[in-house]
């Protein structure tokens, strides 16, 4: 048996024993290429505050969000808009879904209204 056939056979055997690494799944949101925002995306941009005022949510045009609860440290992640539904994934891996209904964001039992004026404490900063 020629040496090249031996090497090919060994390569085939090695690929069966140790398959190649799975390709890394690309992000579904391409943050580098600016695309025009849809009407649904423009409708949700900005600062949202929970009905009790305890949670502030900042939705940015680059697909990122910042969330702050009372005095707790702020955190963030990414979001996508699909018509009236919003899909969120925090930087820690938590995922949840919300809906825009009659000018309010709804996440389960929590309701958020659009902030009428800028927050005196400043902007929520978790943006990477």
N, CA, C and O atoms as a GROMACS GRO file, in nm:
protein
  512
    1UNK      N    1   0.086  -0.118   0.000
    1UNK     CA    2   0.000   0.000   0.000
    1UNK      C    3   0.090   0.123   0.000
    1UNK      O    4   0.179   0.134   0.084
    2UNK      N    5   0.067   0.218  -0.094
    2UNK     CA    6   0.149   0.340  -0.099
    2UNK      C    7   0.130   0.424   0.027
    2UNK      O    8   0.025   0.419   0.092
    3UNK      N    9   0.232   0.500   0.059
    3UNK     CA   10   0.234   0.583   0.180
    3UNK      C   11   0.120   0.687   0.180
    3UNK      O   12   0.063   0.712   0.286
    4UNK      N   13   0.085   0.746   0.066
    4UNK     CA   14  -0.022   0.847   0.059
    4UNK      C   15  -0.157   0.787   0.095
    4UNK      O   16  -0.239   0.853   0.158
    5UNK      N   17  -0.182   0.661   0.055
    5UNK     CA   18  -0.307   0.594   0.090
    5UNK      C   19  -0.313   0.566   0.240
    5UNK      O   20  -0.420   0.574   0.300
    6UNK      N   21  -0.201   0.534   0.299
    6UNK     CA   22  -0.196   0.511   0.444
    6UNK      C   23  -0.231   0.640   0.517
    6UNK      O   24  -0.310   0.639   0.612
    7UNK      N   25  -0.173   0.751   0.472
    7UNK     CA   26  -0.204   0.880   0.536
    7UNK      C   27  -0.351   0.917   0.519
    7UNK      O   28  -0.412   0.968   0.612
    8UNK      N   29  -0.408   0.892   0.401
    8UNK     CA   30  -0.550   0.921   0.380
    8UNK      C   31  -0.637   0.835   0.471
    8UNK      O   32  -0.735   0.884   0.527
    9UNK      N   33  -0.603   0.709   0.485
    9UNK     CA   34  -0.679   0.620   0.572
    9UNK      C   35  -0.670   0.664   0.717
    9UNK      O   36  -0.770   0.664   0.789
   10UNK      N   37  -0.549   0.703   0.760
   10UNK     CA   38  -0.534   0.752   0.897
   10UNK      C   39  -0.612   0.882   0.918
   10UNK      O   40  -0.672   0.901   1.024
   11UNK      N   41  -0.614   0.971   0.820
   11UNK     CA   42  -0.691   1.095   0.830
   11UNK      C   43  -0.839   1.068   0.841
   11UNK      O   44  -0.909   1.132   0.921
   12UNK      N   45  -0.890   0.972   0.762
   12UNK     CA   46  -1.031   0.936   0.769
   12UNK      C   47  -1.065   0.876   0.904
   12UNK      O   48  -1.170   0.906   0.962
   13UNK      N   49  -0.976   0.790   0.956
   13UNK     CA   50  -0.997   0.730   1.088
   13UNK      C   51  -0.996   0.836   1.197
   13UNK      O   52  -1.078   0.833   1.288
   14UNK      N   53  -0.903   0.932   1.188
   14UNK     CA   54  -0.895   1.039   1.288
   14UNK      C   55  -1.019   1.126   1.285
   14UNK      O   56  -1.064   1.171   1.391
   15UNK      N   57  -1.076   1.152   1.167
   15UNK     CA   58  -1.197   1.237   1.161
   15UNK      C   59  -1.317   1.166   1.221
   15UNK      O   60  -1.408   1.232   1.270
   16UNK      N   61  -1.320   1.034   1.218
   16UNK     CA   62  -1.429   0.959   1.281
   16UNK      C   63  -1.415   0.963   1.432
   16UNK      O   64  -1.513   0.981   1.504
   17UNK      N   65  -1.291   0.946   1.481
   17UNK     CA   66  -1.266   0.942   1.625
   17UNK      C   67  -1.284   1.080   1.687
   17UNK      O   68  -1.350   1.094   1.790
   18UNK      N   69  -1.225   1.183   1.626
   18UNK     CA   70  -1.232   1.320   1.679
   18UNK      C   71  -1.289   1.411   1.570
   18UNK      O   72  -1.212   1.466   1.490
   19UNK      N   73  -1.424   1.427   1.564
   19UNK     CA   74  -1.481   1.511   1.459
   19UNK      C   75  -1.434   1.656   1.471
   19UNK      O   76  -1.396   1.702   1.579
   20UNK      N   77  -1.438   1.725   1.360
   20UNK     CA   78  -1.396   1.866   1.357
   20UNK      C   79  -1.484   1.949   1.449
   20UNK      O   80  -1.598   1.913   1.476
   21UNK      N   81  -1.428   2.062   1.498
   21UNK     CA   82  -1.504   2.151   1.585
   21UNK      C   83  -1.628   2.202   1.513
   21UNK      O   84  -1.625   2.228   1.393
   22UNK      N   85  -1.735   2.215   1.588
   22UNK     CA   86  -1.857   2.271   1.531
   22UNK      C   87  -1.834   2.419   1.503
   22UNK      O   88  -1.767   2.487   1.582
   23UNK      N   89  -1.887   2.471   1.394
   23UNK     CA   90  -1.869   2.614   1.366
   23UNK      C   91  -1.941   2.699   1.470
   23UNK      O   92  -2.046   2.660   1.522
   24UNK      N   93  -1.886   2.814   1.500
   24UNK     CA   94  -1.945   2.905   1.597
   24UNK      C   95  -2.066   2.972   1.533
   24UNK      O   96  -2.059   3.022   1.421
   25UNK      N   97  -2.177   2.973   1.605
   25UNK     CA   98  -2.299   3.034   1.554
   25UNK      C   99  -2.284   3.186   1.554
   25UNK      O  100  -2.252   3.243   1.658
   26UNK      N  101  -2.305   3.251   1.440
   26UNK     CA  102  -2.291   3.397   1.437
   26UNK      C  103  -2.405   3.464   1.512
   26UNK      O  104  -2.513   3.407   1.527
   27UNK      N  105  -2.381   3.586   1.558
   27UNK     CA  106  -2.486   3.665   1.622
   27UNK      C  107  -2.598   3.690   1.523
   27UNK      O  108  -2.574   3.708   1.404
   28UNK      N  109  -2.720   3.690   1.573
   28UNK     CA  110  -2.834   3.716   1.485
   28UNK      C  111  -2.850   3.866   1.460
   28UNK      O  112  -2.917   3.906   1.365
   29UNK      N  113  -2.790   3.947   1.544
   29UNK     CA  114  -2.794   4.092   1.526
   29UNK      C  115  -2.656   4.135   1.481
   29UNK      O  116  -2.558   4.114   1.553
   30UNK      N  117  -2.647   4.193   1.365
   30UNK     CA  118  -2.519   4.241   1.316
   30UNK      C  119  -2.504   4.386   1.360
   30UNK      O  120  -2.565   4.476   1.302
   31UNK      N  121  -2.425   4.408   1.464
   31UNK     CA  122  -2.413   4.541   1.522
   31UNK      C  123  -2.321   4.632   1.443
   31UNK      O  124  -2.317   4.753   1.468
   32UNK      N  125  -2.246   4.578   1.348
   32UNK     CA  126  -2.150   4.658   1.274
   32UNK      C  127  -2.211   4.728   1.153
   32UNK      O  128  -2.170   4.840   1.120
   33UNK      N  129  -2.308   4.666   1.088
   33UNK     CA  130  -2.365   4.725   0.968
   33UNK      C  131  -2.492   4.801   1.002
   33UNK      O  132  -2.591   4.741   1.044
   34UNK      N  133  -2.491   4.932   0.984
   34UNK     CA  134  -2.612   5.008   1.015
   34UNK      C  135  -2.719   4.983   0.909
   34UNK      O  136  -2.694   4.997   0.789
   35UNK      N  137  -2.836   4.947   0.953
   35UNK     CA  138  -2.949   4.926   0.864
   35UNK      C  139  -3.058   5.024   0.907
   35UNK      O  140  -3.067   5.061   1.024
   36UNK      N  141  -3.139   5.064   0.813
   36UNK     CA  142  -3.249   5.153   0.852
   36UNK      C  143  -3.343   5.080   0.948
   36UNK      O  144  -3.373   4.962   0.930
   37UNK      N  145  -3.387   5.152   1.050
   37UNK     CA  146  -3.475   5.092   1.150
   37UNK      C  147  -3.616   5.080   1.094
   37UNK      O  148  -3.663   5.167   1.022
   38UNK      N  149  -3.682   4.971   1.128
   38UNK     CA  150  -3.821   4.952   1.087
   38UNK      C  151  -3.911   5.040   1.173
   38UNK      O  152  -3.867   5.096   1.274
   39UNK      N  153  -4.034   5.050   1.134
   39UNK     CA  154  -4.131   5.129   1.211
   39UNK      C  155  -4.149   5.070   1.351
   39UNK      O  156  -4.160   5.144   1.449
   40UNK      N  157  -4.153   4.937   1.360
   40UNK     CA  158  -4.167   4.870   1.490
   40UNK      C  159  -4.047   4.897   1.579
   40UNK      O  160  -4.063   4.917   1.699
   41UNK      N  161  -3.927   4.897   1.521
   41UNK     CA  162  -3.806   4.923   1.600
   41UNK      C  163  -3.804   5.067   1.649
   41UNK      O  164  -3.766   5.093   1.763
   42UNK      N  165  -3.843   5.161   1.564
   42UNK     CA  166  -3.847   5.302   1.607
   42UNK      C  167  -3.950   5.324   1.717
   42UNK      O  168  -3.932   5.412   1.802
   43UNK      N  169  -4.057   5.245   1.716
   43UNK     CA  170  -4.164   5.262   1.816
   43UNK      C  171  -4.118   5.224   1.957
   43UNK      O  172  -4.175   5.274   2.054
   44UNK      N  173  -4.018   5.138   1.970
   44UNK     CA  174  -3.978   5.093   2.104
   44UNK      C  175  -3.852   5.162   2.157
   44UNK      O  176  -3.819   5.146   2.274
   45UNK      N  177  -3.783   5.238   2.073
   45UNK     CA  178  -3.659   5.303   2.118
   45UNK      C  179  -3.683   5.400   2.232
   45UNK      O  180  -3.789   5.463   2.240
   46UNK      N  181  -3.585   5.412   2.320
   46UNK     CA  182  -3.591   5.512   2.427
   46UNK      C  183  -3.599   5.451   2.565
   46UNK      O  184  -3.574   5.332   2.585
   47UNK      N  185  -3.634   5.536   2.660
   47UNK     CA  186  -3.640   5.498   2.802
   47UNK      C  187  -3.781   5.455   2.839
   47UNK      O  188  -3.878   5.524   2.807
   48UNK      N  189  -3.792   5.342   2.906
   48UNK     CA  190  -3.920   5.289   2.956
   48UNK      C  191  -3.908   5.269   3.106
   48UNK      O  192  -3.803   5.229   3.156
   49UNK      N  193  -4.016   5.298   3.177
   49UNK     CA  194  -4.017   5.287   3.324
   49UNK      C  195  -4.135   5.200   3.366
   49UNK      O  196  -4.246   5.214   3.312
   50UNK      N  197  -4.111   5.110   3.462
   50UNK     CA  198  -4.219   5.023   3.510
   50UNK      C  199  -4.325   5.107   3.580
   50UNK      O  200  -4.298   5.219   3.623
   51UNK      N  201  -4.445   5.052   3.591
   51UNK     CA  202  -4.556   5.125   3.652
   51UNK      C  203  -4.525   5.171   3.794
   51UNK      O  204  -4.567   5.280   3.834
   52UNK      N  205  -4.451   5.088   3.870
   52UNK     CA  206  -4.416   5.126   4.006
   52UNK      C  207  -4.290   5.211   4.013
   52UNK      O  208  -4.251   5.254   4.121
   53UNK      N  209  -4.226   5.235   3.899
   53UNK     CA  210  -4.106   5.320   3.894
   53UNK      C  211  -3.980   5.252   3.941
   53UNK      O  212  -3.875   5.317   3.952
   54UNK      N  213  -3.986   5.123   3.971
   54UNK     CA  214  -3.870   5.053   4.027
   54UNK      C  215  -3.770   5.008   3.921
   54UNK      O  216  -3.652   4.989   3.951
   55UNK      N  217  -3.814   4.992   3.797
   55UNK     CA  218  -3.726   4.940   3.692
   55UNK      C  219  -3.722   5.039   3.576
   55UNK      O  220  -3.826   5.089   3.531
   56UNK      N  221  -3.600   5.067   3.529
   56UNK     CA  222  -3.582   5.152   3.410
   56UNK      C  223  -3.519   5.067   3.300
   56UNK      O  224  -3.425   4.992   3.325
   57UNK      N  225  -3.572   5.081   3.180
   57UNK     CA  226  -3.524   5.004   3.066
   57UNK      C  227  -3.490   5.100   2.954
   57UNK      O  228  -3.574   5.181   2.913
   58UNK      N  229  -3.369   5.093   2.904
   58UNK     CA  230  -3.319   5.181   2.799
   58UNK      C  231  -3.300   5.098   2.673
   58UNK      O  232  -3.212   5.012   2.669
   59UNK      N  233  -3.380   5.121   2.568
   59UNK     CA  234  -3.367   5.048   2.442
   59UNK      C  235  -3.296   5.136   2.341
   59UNK      O  236  -3.344   5.245   2.308
   60UNK      N  237  -3.182   5.088   2.292
   60UNK     CA  238  -3.097   5.168   2.203
   60UNK      C  239  -3.111   5.123   2.058
   60UNK      O  240  -3.147   5.009   2.033
   61UNK      N  241  -3.081   5.213   1.963
   61UNK     CA  242  -3.096   5.177   1.822
   61UNK      C  243  -2.997   5.072   1.773
   61UNK      O  244  -3.017   5.014   1.666
   62UNK      N  245  -2.891   5.044   1.848
   62UNK     CA  246  -2.792   4.945   1.804
   62UNK      C  247  -2.828   4.803   1.848
   62UNK      O  248  -2.746   4.712   1.837
   63UNK      N  249  -2.951   4.782   1.898
   63UNK     CA  250  -2.993   4.648   1.938
   63UNK      C  251  -2.953   4.610   2.079
   63UNK      O  252  -2.968   4.494   2.118
   64UNK      N  253  -2.902   4.704   2.156
   64UNK     CA  254  -2.861   4.679   2.294
   64UNK      C  255  -2.963   4.744   2.389
   64UNK      O  256  -3.031   4.839   2.353
   65UNK      N  257  -2.971   4.690   2.510
   65UNK     CA  258  -3.056   4.750   2.613
   65UNK      C  259  -2.979   4.759   2.743
   65UNK      O  260  -2.884   4.684   2.767
   66UNK      N  261  -3.022   4.852   2.827
   66UNK     CA  262  -2.971   4.864   2.963
   66UNK      C  263  -3.089   4.857   3.058
   66UNK      O  264  -3.195   4.913   3.030
   67UNK      N  265  -3.073   4.788   3.169
   67UNK     CA  266  -3.182   4.772   3.265
   67UNK      C  267  -3.130   4.800   3.405
   67UNK      O  268  -3.024   4.749   3.443
   68UNK      N  269  -3.203   4.879   3.480
   68UNK     CA  270  -3.165   4.906   3.617
   68UNK      C  271  -3.287   4.894   3.707
   68UNK      O  272  -3.395   4.945   3.676
   69UNK      N  273  -3.267   4.823   3.818
   69UNK     CA  274  -3.374   4.801   3.915
   69UNK      C  275  -3.336   4.872   4.044
   69UNK      O  276  -3.237   4.836   4.108
   70UNK      N  277  -3.415   4.972   4.083
   70UNK     CA  278  -3.390   5.052   4.204
   70UNK      C  279  -3.242   5.085   4.220
   70UNK      O  280  -3.184   5.151   4.134
   71UNK      N  281  -3.181   5.041   4.328
   71UNK     CA  282  -3.040   5.073   4.356
   71UNK      C  283  -2.945   4.962   4.314
   71UNK      O  284  -2.825   4.972   4.337
   72UNK      N  285  -2.998   4.857   4.253
   72UNK     CA  286  -2.913   4.744   4.210
   72UNK      C  287  -2.824   4.787   4.094
   72UNK      O  288  -2.859   4.879   4.020
   73UNK      N  289  -2.709   4.723   4.077
   73UNK     CA  290  -2.622   4.756   3.962
   73UNK      C  291  -2.696   4.729   3.831
   73UNK      O  292  -2.774   4.634   3.821
   74UNK      N  293  -2.669   4.812   3.734
   74UNK     CA  294  -2.737   4.796   3.606
   74UNK      C  295  -2.674   4.682   3.527
   74UNK      O  296  -2.558   4.647   3.547
   75UNK      N  297  -2.752   4.626   3.438
   75UNK     CA  298  -2.700   4.524   3.347
   75UNK      C  299  -2.765   4.543   3.212
   75UNK      O  300  -2.856   4.624   3.197
   76UNK      N  301  -2.720   4.470   3.113
   76UNK     CA  302  -2.772   4.490   2.978
   76UNK      C  303  -2.765   4.364   2.896
   76UNK      O  304  -2.740   4.255   2.948
   77UNK      N  305  -2.787   4.381   2.768
   77UNK     CA  306  -2.785   4.270   2.675
   77UNK      C  307  -2.830   4.318   2.538
   77UNK      O  308  -2.814   4.435   2.504
   78UNK      N  309  -2.887   4.227   2.463
   78UNK     CA  310  -2.932   4.264   2.329
   78UNK      C  311  -3.080   4.234   2.316
   78UNK      O  312  -3.137   4.155   2.393
   79UNK      N  313  -3.142   4.298   2.218
   79UNK     CA  314  -3.283   4.272   2.193
   79UNK      C  315  -3.310   4.276   2.044
   79UNK      O  316  -3.234   4.334   1.966
   80UNK      N  317  -3.422   4.214   2.005
   80UNK     CA  318  -3.469   4.215   1.867
   80UNK      C  319  -3.617   4.247   1.869
   80UNK      O  320  -3.688   4.212   1.964
   81UNK      N  321  -3.662   4.312   1.764
   81UNK     CA  322  -3.803   4.348   1.752
   81UNK      C  323  -3.860   4.272   1.633
   81UNK      O  324  -3.803   4.273   1.524
   82UNK      N  325  -3.974   4.207   1.655
   82UNK     CA  326  -4.046   4.138   1.549
   82UNK      C  327  -4.192   4.182   1.558
   82UNK      O  328  -4.269   4.127   1.637
   83UNK      N  329  -4.227   4.281   1.478
   83UNK     CA  330  -4.361   4.343   1.481
   83UNK      C  331  -4.386   4.397   1.622
   83UNK      O  332  -4.316   4.489   1.664
   84UNK      N  333  -4.483   4.343   1.694
   84UNK     CA  334  -4.511   4.395   1.829
   84UNK      C  335  -4.443   4.314   1.938
   84UNK      O  336  -4.463   4.342   2.056
   85UNK      N  337  -4.365   4.214   1.902
   85UNK     CA  338  -4.295   4.130   2.000
   85UNK      C  339  -4.149   4.170   2.011
   85UNK      O  340  -4.084   4.202   1.911
   86UNK      N  341  -4.098   4.167   2.134
   86UNK     CA  342  -3.958   4.197   2.160
   86UNK      C  343  -3.896   4.075   2.225
   86UNK      O  344  -3.954   4.015   2.315
   87UNK      N  345  -3.776   4.040   2.179
   87UNK     CA  346  -3.703   3.926   2.233
   87UNK      C  347  -3.574   3.979   2.295
   87UNK      O  348  -3.497   4.048   2.228
   88UNK      N  349  -3.552   3.946   2.421
   88UNK     CA  350  -3.437   3.996   2.496
   88UNK      C  351  -3.346   3.881   2.535
   88UNK      O  352  -3.391   3.771   2.565
   89UNK      N  353  -3.215   3.910   2.534
   89UNK     CA  354  -3.115   3.817   2.588
   89UNK      C  355  -3.015   3.900   2.665
   89UNK      O  356  -2.945   3.984   2.608
   90UNK      N  357  -3.007   3.876   2.797
   90UNK     CA  358  -2.913   3.952   2.879
   90UNK      C  359  -2.772   3.900   2.857
   90UNK      O  360  -2.753   3.790   2.804
   91UNK      N  361  -2.674   3.979   2.896
   91UNK     CA  362  -2.534   3.938   2.883
   91UNK      C  363  -2.504   3.816   2.969
   91UNK      O  364  -2.404   3.747   2.944
   92UNK      N  365  -2.587   3.788   3.068
   92UNK     CA  366  -2.568   3.670   3.153
   92UNK      C  367  -2.637   3.547   3.097
   92UNK      O  368  -2.624   3.439   3.154
   93UNK      N  369  -2.712   3.560   2.986
   93UNK     CA  370  -2.776   3.445   2.922
   93UNK      C  371  -2.924   3.429   2.947
   93UNK      O  372  -2.986   3.340   2.889
   94UNK      N  373  -2.984   3.512   3.031
   94UNK     CA  374  -3.129   3.503   3.053
   94UNK      C  375  -3.202   3.553   2.929
   94UNK      O  376  -3.161   3.650   2.866
   95UNK      N  377  -3.311   3.485   2.895
   95UNK     CA  378  -3.389   3.521   2.777
   95UNK      C  379  -3.534   3.542   2.819
   95UNK      O  380  -3.586   3.469   2.903
   96UNK      N  381  -3.599   3.642   2.760
   96UNK     CA  382  -3.740   3.665   2.785
   96UNK      C  383  -3.802   3.739   2.667
   96UNK      O  384  -3.732   3.793   2.581
   97UNK      N  385  -3.935   3.740   2.666
   97UNK     CA  386  -4.010   3.799   2.557
   97UNK      C  387  -4.106   3.902   2.612
   97UNK      O  388  -4.164   3.883   2.719
   98UNK      N  389  -4.124   4.010   2.538
   98UNK     CA  390  -4.219   4.113   2.576
   98UNK      C  391  -4.304   4.150   2.456
   98UNK      O  392  -4.278   4.108   2.344
   99UNK      N  393  -4.407   4.230   2.481
   99UNK     CA  394  -4.495   4.276   2.374
   99UNK      C  395  -4.524   4.423   2.391
   99UNK      O  396  -4.531   4.475   2.502
  100UNK      N  397  -4.542   4.490   2.279
  100UNK     CA  398  -4.584   4.630   2.279
  100UNK      C  399  -4.735   4.630   2.258
  100UNK      O  400  -4.784   4.591   2.152
  101UNK      N  401  -4.808   4.674   2.361
  101UNK     CA  402  -4.954   4.678   2.355
  101UNK      C  403  -5.004   4.816   2.394
  101UNK      O  404  -4.979   4.864   2.505
  102UNK      N  405  -5.072   4.878   2.302
  102UNK     CA  406  -5.135   5.009   2.329
  102UNK      C  407  -5.038   5.108   2.391
  102UNK      O  408  -5.073   5.178   2.486
  103UNK      N  409  -4.918   5.115   2.337
  103UNK     CA  410  -4.820   5.212   2.385
  103UNK      C  411  -4.748   5.172   2.512
  103UNK      O  412  -4.672   5.253   2.567
  104UNK      N  413  -4.770   5.051   2.560
  104UNK     CA  414  -4.700   5.003   2.679
  104UNK      C  415  -4.623   4.876   2.646
  104UNK      O  416  -4.667   4.795   2.564
  105UNK      N  417  -4.506   4.859   2.709
  105UNK     CA  418  -4.432   4.734   2.698
  105UNK      C  419  -4.482   4.641   2.807
  105UNK      O  420  -4.494   4.680   2.923
  106UNK      N  421  -4.511   4.518   2.770
  106UNK     CA  422  -4.561   4.421   2.868
  106UNK      C  423  -4.467   4.300   2.871
  106UNK      O  424  -4.437   4.241   2.768
  107UNK      N  425  -4.421   4.265   2.993
  107UNK     CA  426  -4.340   4.147   3.018
  107UNK      C  427  -4.414   4.067   3.124
  107UNK      O  428  -4.398   4.093   3.243
  108UNK      N  429  -4.494   3.972   3.085
  108UNK     CA  430  -4.575   3.898   3.182
  108UNK      C  431  -4.670   3.995   3.251
  108UNK      O  432  -4.752   4.060   3.186
  109UNK      N  433  -4.660   4.004   3.383
  109UNK     CA  434  -4.746   4.095   3.460
  109UNK      C  435  -4.689   4.236   3.470
  109UNK      O  436  -4.761   4.328   3.509
  110UNK      N  437  -4.561   4.255   3.437
  110UNK     CA  438  -4.498   4.388   3.444
  110UNK      C  439  -4.537   4.472   3.324
  110UNK      O  440  -4.538   4.422   3.211
  111UNK      N  441  -4.568   4.598   3.348
  111UNK     CA  442  -4.600   4.693   3.242
  111UNK      C  443  -4.504   4.810   3.251
  111UNK      O  444  -4.473   4.858   3.360
  112UNK      N  445  -4.456   4.857   3.136
  112UNK     CA  446  -4.366   4.971   3.128
  112UNK      C  447  -4.430   5.079   3.042
  112UNK      O  448  -4.493   5.050   2.941
  113UNK      N  449  -4.413   5.202   3.084
  113UNK     CA  450  -4.460   5.317   3.005
  113UNK      C  451  -4.339   5.396   2.960
  113UNK      O  452  -4.234   5.392   3.024
  114UNK      N  453  -4.355   5.468   2.851
  114UNK     CA  454  -4.245   5.548   2.799
  114UNK      C  455  -4.217   5.664   2.896
  114UNK      O  456  -4.310   5.727   2.947
  115UNK      N  457  -4.089   5.690   2.922
  115UNK     CA  458  -4.051   5.799   3.011
  115UNK      C  459  -4.083   5.931   2.942
  115UNK      O  460  -4.051   5.950   2.824
  116UNK      N  461  -4.147   6.022   3.014
  116UNK     CA  462  -4.186   6.149   2.954
  116UNK      C  463  -4.073   6.251   2.957
  116UNK      O  464  -4.072   6.343   2.875
  117UNK      N  465  -3.979   6.236   3.049
  117UNK     CA  466  -3.866   6.329   3.055
  117UNK      C  467  -3.740   6.252   3.091
  117UNK      O  468  -3.749   6.142   3.146
  118UNK      N  469  -3.623   6.308   3.063
  118UNK     CA  470  -3.498   6.236   3.094
  118UNK      C  471  -3.485   6.206   3.242
  118UNK      O  472  -3.533   6.280   3.328
  119UNK      N  473  -3.419   6.096   3.269
  119UNK     CA  474  -3.396   6.052   3.406
  119UNK      C  475  -3.294   6.145   3.473
  119UNK      O  476  -3.185   6.164   3.419
  120UNK      N  477  -3.325   6.203   3.589
  120UNK     CA  478  -3.230   6.292   3.655
  120UNK      C  479  -3.103   6.221   3.700
  120UNK      O  480  -2.999   6.285   3.715
  121UNK      N  481  -3.109   6.091   3.721
  121UNK     CA  482  -2.990   6.017   3.765
  121UNK      C  483  -2.894   5.990   3.650
  121UNK      O  484  -2.782   5.945   3.673
  122UNK      N  485  -2.936   6.015   3.528
  122UNK     CA  486  -2.849   5.993   3.412
  122UNK      C  487  -2.884   5.864   3.340
  122UNK      O  488  -2.977   5.792   3.378
  123UNK      N  489  -2.811   5.838   3.238
  123UNK     CA  490  -2.839   5.722   3.154
  123UNK      C  491  -2.789   5.594   3.217
  123UNK      O  492  -2.693   5.595   3.295
  124UNK      N  493  -2.852   5.485   3.184
  124UNK     CA  494  -2.809   5.353   3.228
  124UNK      C  495  -2.691   5.315   3.139
  124UNK      O  496  -2.701   5.328   3.017
  125UNK      N  497  -2.582   5.268   3.195
  125UNK     CA  498  -2.457   5.254   3.122
  125UNK      C  499  -2.411   5.116   3.076
  125UNK      O  500  -2.305   5.112   3.013
  126UNK      N  501  -2.477   5.005   3.100
  126UNK     CA  502  -2.415   4.878   3.064
  126UNK      C  503  -2.415   4.856   2.913
  126UNK      O  504  -2.503   4.786   2.863
  127UNK      N  505  -2.324   4.910   2.842
  127UNK     CA  506  -2.316   4.895   2.698
  127UNK      C  507  -2.176   4.847   2.663
  127UNK      O  508  -2.078   4.914   2.695
  128UNK      N  509  -2.166   4.734   2.598
  128UNK     CA  510  -2.035   4.678   2.565
  128UNK      C  511  -2.016   4.676   2.418
  128UNK      O  512  -1.911   4.632   2.370
   0.00000   0.00000   0.00000
